[in-house]
């Protein structure tokens, strides 16, 4: 697995069986990340490989994620991120690699009382259903990795949909990280 794919998993770039929900625009870089988000995190991917994630600030309201497998610490790639809070949810946005369409993704996340970072995917089927019902607008977006959808609705409309408690099932847990405790 290439290093950028590890990052993609780390920030939930929605690479479930090649299905991807992407957006024409990123989140604006006008909001600071919540306290506790930045730092080092660890998880295990679906194949049982230990995965580390480093979240750092690189500018005012601009962040980056660096993810790598513990067995291959030199295979890293930095992915620029922005974060935003809408309603009761936090969101992260990152540019999707060109082979996945080169647009942007949006994923939900939360910081739990147990020192965990939980990242949520947007369900492709649910988003397609919202497009079919004219709640959102978008079109199919095929890439080398499979079928997806490109949402081109105004971001206020997107967040109106995502923030509605009736649509909470549009989110599914993608990965759960624990705060990495460094040994001395």
C-alpha positions in Angstrom: 0.0 0.0 0.0 1.4 3.4 -1.0 2.1 6.0 1.7 -0.6 8.3 0.4 -3.1 5.5 0.7 -2.3 5.2 4.4 -3.0 8.9 4.7 -6.2 8.5 2.8 -7.3 5.8 5.3 -6.1 7.9 8.2 -8.3 10.9 7.3 -11.1 8.7 6.0 -10.7 9.6 2.4 -13.6 7.3 1.8 -11.8 4.6 -0.2 -14.3 1.9 0.7 -14.1 -0.5 -2.3 -13.1 2.4 -4.5 -16.4 4.2 -3.8 -15.8 7.9 -3.1 -18.0 10.8 -2.2 -16.2 14.0 -3.3 -17.0 17.7 -3.5 -16.1 20.5 -5.8 -15.0 22.8 -3.0 -13.0 22.2 0.2 -14.0 23.5 3.6 -12.8 27.1 4.0 -9.7 27.5 6.2 -11.4 29.9 8.5 -11.7 27.9 11.7 -9.3 26.5 14.2 -9.2 22.8 15.0 -10.7 21.7 18.3 -8.5 21.4 21.3 -7.0 17.9 21.5 -7.1 17.1 17.7 -3.5 17.9 17.0 -0.8 15.4 18.0 0.0 11.7 17.5 -2.5 9.0 17.1 -2.4 5.2 16.6 -4.7 2.6 15.1 -4.8 -0.7 13.3 -6.1 -0.9 9.8 -8.4 -3.5 8.4 -5.4 -5.8 7.6 -4.1 -5.7 11.2 -1.2 -3.3 10.4 -0.4 -0.7 13.1 -0.9 2.8 11.7 0.3 6.1 13.1 -1.2 9.5 12.4 0.4 12.8 13.1 -1.8 15.9 13.0 0.0 19.3 13.0 -0.8 22.9 12.4 1.0 24.4 9.3 -0.5 27.9 9.2 -3.4 29.8 10.6 -6.4 27.4 10.5 -4.4 25.1 8.1 -3.3 21.6 9.2 -1.7 18.5 7.8 -2.0 14.8 8.3 1.0 12.5 8.1 0.1 8.8 8.3 2.4 5.8 8.1 2.6 2.2 8.9 4.8 1.5 12.0 6.6 -1.1 10.0 7.5 1.4 7.3 8.0 4.8 9.1 9.9 6.4 6.2 7.0 6.0 3.8 5.1 9.1 4.6 3.1 11.8 2.7 1.7 15.0 4.1 -1.9 15.8 3.2 -3.1 19.4 3.8 -6.4 19.6 5.7 -9.0 22.2 6.8 -11.5 21.7 9.6 -14.9 23.2 10.3 -17.7 22.9 12.8 -21.3 22.9 11.7 -24.1 22.2 14.1 -22.9 19.6 16.6 -20.3 18.0 14.2 -16.7 18.6 13.3 -15.6 18.0 9.7 -12.3 17.6 8.0 -11.6 18.3 4.3 -8.7 17.3 2.1 -7.8 17.2 -1.6 -8.4 13.8 -3.3 -5.5 12.4 -5.4 -6.0 12.9 -9.2 -6.7 9.2 -9.8 -9.8 9.6 -7.6 -11.0 12.7 -9.5 -8.8 15.4 -7.8 -11.7 17.1 -6.0 -12.2 17.3 -2.2 -13.5 15.0 0.4 -15.4 15.8 3.6 -15.4 13.4 6.5 -16.8 13.8 10.0 -14.8 13.3 13.2 -15.2 13.5 16.9 -12.9 13.4 19.9 -14.2 11.1 22.6 -13.9 11.2 26.4 -11.7 8.1 26.1 -8.9 10.0 24.3 -10.0 8.6 20.9 -10.3 10.3 17.5 -13.2 8.7 15.5 -13.4 9.5 11.8 -16.6 9.0 9.9 -17.2 8.4 6.1 -20.1 9.6 4.1 -22.1 6.7 2.8 -22.1 6.8 -1.0 -25.5 5.1 -1.3 -27.1 7.7 1.0 -25.6 10.6 -0.8 -26.7 9.2 -4.2 -30.2 8.9 -2.7 -30.1 12.5 -1.6 -29.1 13.5 -5.1 -31.9 11.4 -6.6 -34.4 13.2 -4.3 -33.0 16.6 -5.4 -31.9 17.3 -1.8 -28.3 17.7 -3.1 -27.0 18.0 -6.6 -24.2 16.0 -8.2 -23.2 13.5 -10.8 -21.4 10.2 -11.1 -17.7 10.5 -10.8 -15.8 7.4 -12.0 -12.1 7.0 -11.2 -9.5 4.3 -11.7 -10.5 2.9 -8.3 -14.3 2.6 -8.9 -17.5 4.5 -9.0 -18.2 7.5 -6.9 -20.2 10.7 -6.8 -19.2 14.4 -7.2 -21.4 16.6 -5.1 -21.6 20.1 -6.6 -24.2 21.6 -4.2 -23.5 24.9 -2.4 -21.7 24.0 0.8 -24.4 25.7 2.9 -26.9 23.2 1.4 -24.5 20.3 2.0 -24.1 21.2 5.6 -27.8 21.7 6.0 -28.2 18.1 4.9 -25.3 16.7 6.9 -26.3 18.6 10.1 -29.9 17.4 10.0 -30.3 14.7 12.8 -32.6 12.8 10.4 -29.6 12.2 8.2 -27.2 10.9 10.9 -27.1 7.5 9.2 -25.2 9.1 6.3 -22.1 8.7 8.5 -20.4 5.4 9.2 -17.3 4.9 11.4 -14.2 4.5 9.2 -11.4 4.4 11.7 -10.9 4.9 15.5 -7.5 6.2 16.8 -6.2 6.3 20.3 -3.8 9.0 21.5 -0.3 7.7 21.0 1.6 7.7 24.3 5.3 8.0 23.6 7.6 6.0 25.8 10.5 7.9 27.4 
